[in-house]
Amino acid sequence: MYLSMNQMFQIMKDYSDILVKNIQRYVDKDEPCATKDVIGAYSLDVMTSTSFSVNIDSLNKPSDPFVIHMKKLLTSGLLNPLIILVGNLL
């Protein structure tokens, strides 16, 4: 199943609304915001929803198994362009 650009835009918009609400919580409490974690969670939510049609709330559910495995995949270096290039040459 492929998503149209309009569907992808709507998914991004929906998660943007959630992102704003989560940032607003930090503002209301006058606490510092871990920008990397908040934006990373937004990116992970959009990516999993558009790519895998899986709706997760990685900011509010950081211990979800899918979130844990996706973070490991993204930080393991397996997506390093050099590794991908060498893998394609073999």
TORLUMKE-317299 format. One line per 3 residues: number of its first residue (from 1); their letters; for each residue x, y, z of N, C-alpha, C, O. Coordinates in Angstrom, 2 decimals. Last residue first. Example, Ala and Ser with C-alpha at 12.3 -4.5 7.8 and 13.67 -1.06 7.14 Angstrom:
// residues 2
2) sa) 12.85 -2.25 7.08 13.67 -1.06 7.14 12.90 0.03 7.87 13.41 1.14 8.04 ~ 13.19 -5.69 7.80 12.30 -4.50 7.80 13.20 -3.30 7.80 14.24 -3.32 8.46;
END
This chain:
// residues 90
90) lln) 28.94 -5.50 -2.84 29.27 -6.92 -2.67 28.36 -7.81 -3.41 28.51 -9.03 -3.36 ~ 27.84 -3.03 -3.16 28.94 -3.40 -4.04 29.28 -4.88 -3.96 29.83 -5.45 -4.90 ~ 26.00 -2.82 -1.12 25.50 -2.87 -2.50 26.58 -3.30 -3.48 26.28 -3.87 -4.53;
87) gvl) 27.69 -2.64 1.08 26.77 -3.77 0.97 26.24 -3.93 -0.45 26.04 -5.05 -0.92 ~ 28.84 -0.17 0.59 29.68 -1.37 0.53 28.81 -2.61 0.38 29.15 -3.53 -0.36 ~ 26.52 1.44 0.98 27.24 1.44 -0.29 28.09 0.18 -0.44 28.06 -0.46 -1.50;
84) iil) 25.88 0.90 3.66 24.91 0.58 2.61 25.60 0.50 1.26 25.32 -0.41 0.47 ~ 28.16 1.91 4.89 27.84 0.49 5.04 26.86 0.06 3.95 27.00 -1.03 3.39 ~ 27.90 4.61 4.15 29.08 3.85 3.72 28.81 2.35 3.81 29.18 1.59 2.91;
81) pnl) 25.50 5.43 5.43 25.59 5.37 3.96 26.78 4.56 3.46 26.67 3.89 2.43 ~ 24.21 3.62 8.09 25.32 4.45 7.67 25.46 4.33 6.15 25.53 3.21 5.63 ~ 22.42 1.98 9.20 21.92 2.85 8.14 22.99 3.84 7.67 22.70 4.77 6.92;
78) lgs) 23.76 0.79 11.21 23.41 -0.04 10.06 22.89 0.79 8.90 22.91 0.34 7.75 ~ 24.17 2.27 13.41 25.10 2.49 12.32 24.79 1.64 11.11 25.47 1.74 10.09 ~ 22.40 2.22 15.48 23.40 1.16 15.41 24.44 1.39 14.33 25.49 0.75 14.34;
75) tll) 20.33 3.98 15.54 21.58 4.41 16.18 22.70 3.38 16.05 23.83 3.64 16.46 ~ 18.23 2.70 14.25 18.66 4.01 13.76 19.98 4.46 14.35 20.69 5.25 13.73 ~ 17.95 0.36 15.77 18.27 0.29 14.35 18.84 1.60 13.84 19.82 1.62 13.10;
72) kkm) 17.24 1.43 18.26 18.47 0.64 18.12 18.90 0.57 16.66 20.08 0.71 16.36 ~ 14.80 2.61 17.58 15.91 3.46 18.04 17.24 2.72 17.92 18.25 3.31 17.53 ~ 13.34 0.30 16.95 13.60 1.31 15.91 14.75 2.22 16.32 15.60 2.55 15.49;
69) hiv) 13.25 -0.99 19.45 13.94 -1.62 18.32 14.24 -0.62 17.20 15.30 -0.70 16.58 ~ 11.79 0.88 21.00 13.13 0.46 21.40 13.90 -0.12 20.22 15.06 0.22 20.01 ~ 9.37 0.97 19.59 10.18 2.19 19.75 11.62 1.81 20.09 12.56 2.37 19.52;
66) fpd) 8.46 -1.63 19.93 8.72 -1.13 18.58 9.62 0.10 18.64 10.53 0.24 17.82 ~ 8.11 -1.80 22.76 9.12 -2.61 22.07 9.46 -2.11 20.66 10.62 -2.15 20.26 ~ 7.91 1.19 24.64 7.23 0.31 23.70 8.28 -0.48 22.92 9.26 0.11 22.46;
63) spk) 9.04 3.07 26.23 9.43 1.67 26.49 8.68 0.69 25.60 8.80 -0.52 25.79 ~ 7.97 5.55 25.59 9.34 5.25 25.16 9.77 3.80 25.40 10.77 3.36 24.83 ~ 5.33 6.85 25.15 5.54 5.41 25.38 6.95 5.01 24.93 7.10 4.21 24.01;
60) nls) 5.39 9.50 24.53 4.69 9.11 25.75 4.85 7.64 26.10 4.53 7.22 27.21 ~ 6.92 9.39 22.20 7.27 10.33 23.25 6.63 9.92 24.58 7.27 10.00 25.63 ~ 5.75 7.50 20.52 7.07 7.22 21.07 7.48 8.20 22.17 8.32 7.85 23.01;
57) din) 3.16 6.16 19.84 3.35 7.44 20.52 4.67 7.34 21.25 4.71 7.12 22.47 ~ 2.37 4.78 16.65 2.95 4.68 17.98 3.03 6.08 18.56 2.98 7.07 17.83 ~ 0.93 3.12 14.12 0.75 4.33 14.91 1.28 4.09 16.32 0.73 3.30 17.08;
54) vsf) 2.13 2.00 11.15 2.07 1.68 12.57 1.96 2.99 13.33 2.81 3.87 13.19 ~ 2.75 1.98 8.46 1.34 2.11 8.87 1.14 1.67 10.32 0.13 1.06 10.67 ~ 5.38 2.16 7.75 4.90 0.86 8.18 3.42 0.84 8.55 2.90 -0.21 8.93;
51) sts) 5.74 4.82 6.80 6.44 3.68 6.19 5.80 2.34 6.49 5.68 1.48 5.62 ~ 4.12 6.54 8.29 4.09 6.61 6.83 4.72 5.39 6.17 4.29 4.98 5.10 ~ 4.66 5.68 10.94 3.28 5.77 10.45 3.23 5.79 8.93 2.38 5.12 8.34;
48) tmv) 7.40 5.84 11.18 6.74 4.54 11.34 5.32 4.56 10.80 4.85 3.57 10.26 ~ 7.80 8.63 10.70 8.43 7.61 9.86 7.71 6.27 9.97 7.43 5.63 8.96 ~ 6.34 9.84 12.76 5.99 10.10 11.35 6.55 9.00 10.46 5.86 8.51 9.57;
45) dls) 7.71 8.81 15.01 6.27 8.60 14.85 5.85 8.79 13.39 5.09 7.98 12.86 ~ 10.30 9.76 14.56 10.06 8.32 14.62 8.58 8.01 14.41 8.24 7.06 13.71 ~ 9.86 12.53 14.74 10.37 11.93 13.50 10.10 10.44 13.44 9.71 9.91 12.40;
42) yag) 9.01 12.73 17.42 8.14 13.16 16.32 8.56 12.50 15.01 7.73 11.97 14.27 ~ 11.33 11.82 18.70 10.08 11.07 18.86 9.09 11.44 17.74 8.42 10.57 17.20 ~ 13.09 13.86 17.93 13.36 12.48 17.54 12.11 11.62 17.64 11.86 10.78 16.77;
39) ivd) 11.95 16.01 19.23 11.95 16.00 17.76 12.23 14.60 17.24 11.67 14.19 16.22 ~ 12.42 15.10 21.90 11.08 15.47 21.44 11.00 15.41 19.91 10.06 14.83 19.37 ~ 15.20 14.63 22.03 14.25 13.56 22.33 12.87 13.86 21.76 12.21 12.97 21.21;
36) kta) 16.25 17.16 21.36 16.62 15.98 20.58 15.61 14.85 20.79 15.22 14.18 19.84 ~ 15.18 18.82 23.39 14.78 18.98 22.00 15.08 17.75 21.16 14.25 17.34 20.34 ~ 14.06 18.65 26.28 15.11 17.88 25.61 14.74 17.82 24.12 14.08 16.89 23.67;
33) cpe) 13.35 21.69 27.81 12.86 20.66 26.89 14.05 19.97 26.24 14.94 20.63 25.70 ~ 13.02 22.83 31.18 13.77 22.73 29.92 13.27 21.54 29.10 12.83 20.53 29.64 ~ 9.86 24.06 32.39 10.97 23.12 32.44 11.74 23.16 31.13 11.17 23.48 30.08;
30) dkd) 7.38 25.25 32.92 8.60 26.06 32.93 9.83 25.18 33.13 10.73 25.49 33.92 ~ 5.08 23.95 32.49 5.78 23.60 33.73 7.06 24.42 33.91 7.73 24.31 34.94 ~ 4.43 24.98 30.00 3.52 25.20 31.12 4.20 24.93 32.46 3.92 25.60 33.46;
27) vyr) 6.56 23.98 28.46 6.40 25.43 28.63 5.53 25.72 29.85 5.86 26.59 30.65 ~ 6.05 21.24 28.51 7.30 21.75 29.06 7.19 23.25 29.35 7.67 23.72 30.38 ~ 3.57 21.24 27.20 3.68 20.73 28.58 4.95 21.24 29.25 4.93 21.61 30.42;
24) qin) 4.25 22.11 24.66 3.49 23.02 25.53 3.52 22.56 26.98 3.49 23.38 27.89 ~ 5.38 19.84 23.61 6.26 20.97 23.92 5.55 21.94 24.86 6.18 22.52 25.75 ~ 3.01 18.35 23.30 4.08 17.87 24.18 5.05 18.98 24.56 5.50 19.04 25.70;
21) kvl) 1.60 19.94 21.47 1.04 19.68 22.80 2.11 19.22 23.77 2.13 19.63 24.93 ~ 3.33 19.76 19.26 3.08 21.07 19.89 2.52 20.88 21.30 2.92 21.60 22.22 ~ 3.10 17.00 18.71 4.39 17.59 19.05 4.21 18.92 19.78 4.85 19.17 20.80;
18) ids) 0.45 16.83 17.94 0.88 16.13 19.15 2.21 16.70 19.64 2.41 16.87 20.85 ~ 0.64 18.31 15.57 -0.26 18.76 16.64 0.12 18.12 17.98 0.12 18.78 19.01 ~ 2.34 16.65 14.17 2.80 17.99 14.53 1.94 18.57 15.64 2.44 19.24 16.54;
15) ydk) 0.74 14.46 13.68 1.83 14.30 14.64 2.43 15.65 15.04 2.98 15.78 16.13 ~ -0.96 15.69 11.80 -1.50 15.11 13.03 -0.41 14.97 14.09 -0.62 15.31 15.25 ~ 0.89 16.40 9.79 0.13 17.43 10.48 -0.41 16.90 11.81 -0.33 17.59 12.83;
12) miq) 1.74 13.88 8.94 2.71 14.82 9.51 2.01 15.91 10.30 2.48 16.31 11.36 ~ -0.70 12.93 7.95 -0.03 12.22 9.05 0.97 13.15 9.73 1.03 13.21 10.96 ~ -1.11 14.77 5.88 -2.07 14.71 6.99 -1.45 13.99 8.19 -1.67 14.41 9.33;
9) fmq) 1.04 14.14 4.21 0.96 15.47 4.81 0.02 15.46 6.00 0.31 16.07 7.02 ~ 0.31 11.56 3.45 1.53 11.77 4.22 1.51 13.12 4.92 1.91 13.24 6.08 ~ -2.00 12.15 1.99 -2.09 11.31 3.18 -0.87 11.48 4.06 -0.99 11.55 5.29;
6) nms) -0.88 13.69 -0.06 -1.88 14.28 0.82 -2.03 13.48 2.11 -2.17 14.05 3.19 ~ 0.75 11.82 -1.32 1.37 12.96 -0.64 0.39 13.62 0.32 0.79 14.07 1.39 ~ -0.48 8.52 -0.59 -0.35 9.69 -1.44 0.31 10.81 -0.64 0.40 10.73 0.59;
3) lym) 1.10 5.45 0.15 0.37 6.62 0.61 0.57 7.76 -0.39 1.65 7.93 -0.95 ~ 0.62 2.13 -0.91 1.37 3.37 -1.00 0.49 4.51 -0.53 -0.71 4.54 -0.79 ~ 0.84 -1.18 0.00 0.00 0.00 0.00 0.89 1.25 0.00 1.79 1.39 0.83;
END
